[in-house]
Each structure stands twice: as structure tokens, then as C-alpha cells.
Amino acid sequence: MINPRMLHISDPMIWIITALLVFIGIFMIISTTYNAELKAERDPFSFAKRQFGSLFLGLALMSFFAFIDYGNLKKFAPLFYLFMLMILVLVLFGGRAASGAQRWIMLGPLSFQPSEISKLLLIVSLAAFFNSRGEKTNIWETLLVVAIPFLLIFRQPDLGTGLVMIAIAVGMLIWGKSSPVLLTMIFSPLASIYFRQNLYLWIAYILVLWGALYFSRVKLFDLFLIMTINIGVGIALPILWGLFKPYQQMRVLSFLNPGIDPHGIGYHTLQSKIAIGSGGFFGKGFMHGTQTQLQFVPIQNSDFIFSAIGEELGFWGSTLVVSLFATLIWRIFKIAESAYDYWGSMLAAGIGVMFLFHFIVSVGMNLGVLPVVGIPLPFVSFGGTSLVVNLAAIGIIQSIAMRRQKLVF
């Protein structure tokens, strides 16, 4: 039901924060691209204009999803999932390649990135899946739902978006109050990956895990399953490492030691840290950052836009952006907590996890504390498809917020 009078019971803080982040993003996109476009004798505002075009489409979708009942999305969840698989397959065979990755589909003069759309479609599909299963959620069925689009995205290759999908699934499982055994199945393999760097340390971990589960009187089948997964991860890890593209391997190695390739893959992280550190408390001022204006930081208008914020707006500007994201994510999870039904709660939680993972990884890789995996900062980084999808997600969140209570006329 579309009813503009419901607007007064929406969450005003989310509207304000979204507008502020988009506003900051437009200005930082101008700052990071103006001189480069001017030197190339092109329109220096071309990137900002393209972002504005995506903004109008995103606002239209945000309004649409905000005023329709979010319950209607559940009916179309299976179709959304099939559509997601279709566009992911299509991009592998007919997509446009750039920078060694095939991630875009062309529609005349326009292009869009199916992997970005897939994140929101996956959230809707998983929310409907969890709603239909309730407490009987099966981890293998959940993994299957996520594994198919993950593998298609991994083939592009787009490791960053694949990791977002895994984070969404894990986050929604946690929010759905899954059993401790189920969560152990999810998180214990992560410890196996960490300890596998040393064979003897990993063997010790496997023995400790087995003892903890055995004396906790876990069911024999669950014990066998958890141990099989952990041992399988330890054995398969060297094989999976060989399947990574060379640049993906270098991203992980340069994260552990940025100095290993200071003029190659480690260059991004080192220059980003220099830019943020040089900003000081008050920053160098809009369009006055030396690292930014001289294009020392690669792809700074998208993946590394937080480094421009740190250099030109300084500590106070970075703190403002971090505070806005923290408040936005907190409000989304509060809406998930107070949603009218389980379906709405899972839907909001999935969107909250998506924004949380994007924020942590994007800021983390700019600060050099996380690997460079090519994840944009929501609402701020340049990227038309990303902005449209994020604004549509905000519309769904407001639809859930406006239907937590009956409308009073």
C-alpha cells in the first residue's frame, strides 16, 4: 500500500544520515577526479555528473521501496534469486571486461554491475528462506543458496563482493539465533584457516577443538560434521590458494607486509596511509590534499575514497564519517530488532550486515589493517550501481520502520 502519510513514522535519522553521506561523497568524488579529468582535457565534473544521474535513479527506487509494503517482496523472492543467477551467468558470457575483471553488462550507453545488485537480491532471498525454515534452518541448505552466486561472482573475478555475500549469510544466521552447534560449524573453520599457517599449531587446534566438543557432549553426528569441515578446510587451503589469481595472492601477502611490493600491490595501502596521516586534525582543505590532487593514490574515487577524506578533511572529517556510519548501522539494527515480523527482522538485519561489512572493510583497507579486496564505501564511493542499490536498501529499511506500528489517522 502506497500512503505518503506514513512518512511521519519513518526513521528521520536514517534519512538525514543518508543525505549527508551522499553529499560528502559527491564532494569527495569531485576532489579526487577534477584535476585528472582536467589534464585529460575532459569535463572535470564528468564523474560527479554520472554520480548525480545514478542518485536520481536511486532516489526513485528508494521512494518506491519505502512506500510499498515490504511483505510484497517475500512473494517474489524465488524470482529475485533466479534473476540474480541469470544476470551473473550473463555477465560471464557477455559482460564488459575492465582491469582484468568481467563485471559489467552494457545496455546501450549505460552499464551496470550485476554483482552489486546481487547483494540486495541475496538478502531478500535469504530472508525469505530463513522465514520459511524458522528454527529448522539447515546450514547445508543455507550454504547452497549462497554458494551458487558466490562461485559465479568469484569467476568474474570479484573476491570482495563474494566476501560480502558470505558475511551477509553468516550475519543473518547469527541474527536468527541459530544453535551454538551451527555457529561452531561456521566460525571454527575460520580458526582453522588462521592456524593452518603453521602445520603443528593447526594439529594442536584440531585436537583441542575435538576435546572441547567431546566433553561438551555434542551429538556424535554434529561432532563428526564439525571435525570433518575443519580438517577439510586445513587440507584444502593450499589447493584453494593455488586457485587465487596472482594479484589476489599479492593482496593478501601485501596486507601481511605492505613493504613486500611497495611499487606494486602494496603501493595502494602505503600511499593511502600516507594520505590519511598527512591530513592531521583539521585536514589540508577541500581539493588541497597533495596525495589526492597529484593522484598518488590509485582508484581514489572509489575503493580508496576514505584516504581523501582523511587527507583533506582530517581527523574531524574522518570521525564525522565514521560516526555517521556507526549511527546508521545502529538504527538499522534497532529497526530489525523491533520489526513487526520475523521476515522483516531478517530483511533489515541482512541489510545492516551488508553496510557494516562494507564500512569495516573499506575503512580498514584504507588504514592498512585489512587486505585490499576492492570494496567501496557505501553512498560515498563513486559507483552508479552501488549507489542505486544502497539507496534501494534504505527504502526497504524505511518500509520496515514505517510498518512497526499501525498507522494512526
N, C-alpha and C positions, 0 to 999 in steps of 0.2 A: 504494500500500500504506500503510495506517494502522498505525503502530507507535510507541507512546509512548516506547519505549526509545531511539528515535533522538534524543530531545530533548537528550541529553548531548553530542551532536556538533553542536548548533546553535551559533550565534554569540551568546554571552551578552551581549556588549557592546551588540548591537542591541536585545535585549530590554530592557536597563536604560535605554538612551538613550530608547527609545520611551516607556517608562513615565514617565520624568522629564519629557519634553516634554508628554505628555498631562496630567500632574499640574500642571505650570506653567500650561498652557493653561486648565484648569478654574478655577484661582485667578484668573487674569487676566480671564477671562470674567465671573466674579463681580464683580471690582473695576470693570470697565467698564460693567456693566449694573445693579448693585444700586440705586444712587440714582435712576436714570432710571425703573426699574420701581416703586420706592417712591413716587416723585412721581406716577406714573400710577395709584397705588392698585391695583397688581397684585402678584403674588407676586415679590418681589425676587430669588428664586433660579430663576425660570422658565427663563432661558436656560441656566443650569448644569444644571438637571434634564433639559432637552432634549438637551444635550450628553452627559449620562450615559446617556440612552436610546440614543443613537447609539453610544456607547462599547461597550455590551454587545453590540450587533449586530456592531460592528466586531471585537470580540474573538472572537466566534463564527466569523466569516469568516476571521480571521487564523489561528485554530487549524485550521480546515478546510483552508485552502490550505497551511499549514505541514506537515501530516502526510500529505497526498496527494502522489503523485509529480508534480512539475511537468511531466513529459513528457506527462501526460494532457491538459494544456491545448493542446498543439500540435494534437491531433486535432480540437479544437472551434474552432480559430482562425477558419476561414471563417464558422462560425455566429456567433461573437462579433462579427465585423466586420459581418455583416448585421444582427444585433441592435442594434449601435451606430447604424447608419444608420436603422433603424426608429424607435428612440426619439428620435433627433434630428429626424426628419421629424415625428413625433407631437407633439413639444413646439411646433413651429411652428404647428400647426393646432389643437391642443387644450390647449396649455400655459397655465399661470397667469402673468400679467404682474405685474411689480412694479418700481417705479423706472425705468420706460421700457424694460424688457427682459422678454422672454418666455422664461424659462429653467427653469421648474418644471413637473412633472407631479404632479397630485393623485391620491392613492389613498385615498379616504375622508378621514379626518382627517390623514393623513400626506402628505408631499410629498417628492420627491427631484429632484435636478438632473442630468439626463442628460449634460450636458457634462462633469461631474466623473467619472462612470462611464466616459465615452468615452475619457478619457486612458489608463486602465489597459487597456481593451479594444483601443485602438490599439497599445499597446506589445506586447501578446500577438500581435496581427495582424502587426505589422511584424517581430517576432522570427521568426515562422513564415515570413514572406515572405523575409527575408534568409537563413534556414536553407535554404529550398528553392532559392534562387538561388546562394548561396555567393559565389564571386568574380565571378560573372556578373551581379551586381546592376546593374540599369539605372535610371538616375536618373529617367527619364520614368515608368517603372512605379511607382517609389517616390513620386514627386510625385503621381501619380494616386491612389494608395492614401491619401495624406494630404489631397489637395485636396478630395475629396468631403466628408468630415466637417468639414474646416476651413470650407468655404463655408456648410455648414448651421449651424455654430456662429456664424459671422460674421453670419448673418442674424438672430440672436436679439435684439440683437447682444451678443456676448461676445468682445471682442478679446483679453482676457487669456488665456482658455483656448485660443483659436486660436493665439496665440503659443507657448503651451506645447507644442502639437502639432507646430509647426514645429521647435521646439527639440529635441523628442524624436527626430524624424526625422533632423535634422542630426547630433545626438549619436550616434545609432545607426549612421549612415553612417561617422562618424569612428571609432567603436569597431570597426566591422567592417573597418578598414584598407582603405578604399576607395582607388582610384587617385588620384594627385595631380591628374589632369585632372578627375576627378569632384568633388573638393573645390574646385577652382578654379571650377567651374561653380556651386557653392553659395555660396562666400564672395565672389567677385568682384562679384556684383550688389549685395551689401551695401555695398561700397565705392562703387559707382555711386550708390546711394541717398544716401550721405553727401556725395559730391562734387557731386551734382545741385543742391545749394543754390545753386551758382554755375555758370552755363552754361559759361563759359570754362574753369573748373577741371575740370569734368566732361569736356569735349572733350579737354583735355590728358591726363586719366587714361585715356580710351579709347585715345588714341594710344600712351601708354606701355604699356598692357596689350597692345595689338596687337604692339608691338615685342618685348616680353618673351616672348610666346608664339611669335612667328615665329622668333626666334633660339634658342628652346629646342627647335626642330624638332618642335613638336606636330603631330600629324596634321592635314591640311587640313580634314577634316570636323569634328574637335574644335575647331580654331581658329575655323571659321565658326560653330559652335554657341555657343561662349563669347561671341564678339563679338556675335552676334545677341541673346543673352539680355541682355547688358549694355546694348546700345543700346535694346532693347525696354523694359527697366526705366526707363531715363532718359526715354524718350518717354512711357511710361505713368504715371509717378509723379504728374504733375499731375492726370491723369484719376482715378487712384485716390484722391488726396487729396480730390477732389470727392465721392467715394462715401462718405467717412467721415461719421459723424453729427457734428453741430456740437459735442457735448460731447466726442467723441473727438479732434477737431481742437484743442479748447481744452486737452485734457490734454497734448498734445504741445507746444503753444505755452507753456503754463504751466510745463512742465518746463524749457524753454529759458529762461524768465523768469517765475518764480513771482509776481513783482510785477505782471504784466500784468493779473491778475484776482484781487486779494487777497481780495475778498469773494465770489468765485465758485469756479471750479475750482481756483485757486491757493490757496484757503483751507485745503484739506486738508493740502497739503505744508507751508505756513507754520506751521500750528498743531502739526503732528507734530514739526517741527524744534524748536519752542519747548518742547514737552513733553519731548523727549529731552534737550535742552540743560539744562533746569531740574533734571533728576534728579541731576546731579553724579556723584560717585563712588559714594556709598552709596545714593542714591535717597531719596525722600521717605517711603518706607514703604508697605506694603500698604494700599490704599484711602485713602491720604493725598495722592495727586497732585492738585494743583489743576486742571490741564488735563483730567485724566481724570475726576475726580469731578464737575466742573462741566460736563462734556460739551462742551468746546470743540473736541475732535477728532471729526469725523463718523465714523460706522461704525467706531468704535474696537475693537469686539469682534471684528471680522473682518479687514478689509484693513489697518487701522492698529493692530493689537494690539501690534506691536513698540514703538510710541511709548509705550504704557502700561508696558511692561516697562522701557524706558529711563527713564521718569519715576519710577516707584515702586520699582524695584529698582536703578536707577542703572547706572553703568558696569560694576560687577562682575556684576550680573544679566544685562545685555546680553551681556557677554563669555561668561558661562556658557552662555547660549542659543546664541550663535554657535559656541562650542566643541563643544557637543553636536551641532549640525547638521553641523559640519565632520567630526567623528569618525564620525557615522552615514553620511554620504556616502562617506567614505574606506573604511569597512568594506564598504559595498555594492559599490564598485568592486573591492575586493580579492576579494570573492566572485565577481564577474563574471570577474575575471582567472583564478581557479583553478577555475572551473566545470567539471563533468565533460564537457560537450559544448558545441558552438558555439551551439546553441539556448538552453541555459541561460545562457551568457555574454551573448548578445544581450538576453535577457529581463531579466537583472539590470542590464545597462548601461542599458537603457531606463528602468527604474525609478529608477536612480541619477541619470540626466539629468533626469528629472521633478522629483525632490526638489531637485536642485542649482539648476535654473532657478527653481523656486518660491521657494527660500530667497534667492537673489541678488536677484530682482526685488522680492519682498516687503520685505526689509530695505532695499534700495536706494530704493524709492519712499517708505519711511518717513523715510529720511535725506535725501530730496530730490535724490538723484543719478541717479534713474531716473524715467521718466514714471509717472503713476498709471494702472495698467491693471486694477486690481481682481483681484489675485492674493492668495489667503490664505496665511498661514504654516502649513505642514503640522503637524498634530497640536495646534497652539496656537490658531489662529483658530477662532471659532465657525462651525460649519457641519457639519450631520449627515452629508450625503452625502460631503463631503470627508474627514471623519474615518474613515468606514467604508471608503472606497476606499483611503486611505493605510494603514490597518491591514491590509487585504487584501493590499496590495502588500508589506508587511513579512512577511506569511505566506508569500508566494511566494519572497521573498528567503531566508527560513529553510529553505524546502523545497529550494532550490538548494544552500544551505550544508550541509545535512544529508546530501546525496547526492553530495558531492565525494569521499567515500571509502566503501569498503564497511563495512557495519555489523559490528562485532566483538562476538560474543556471549560 
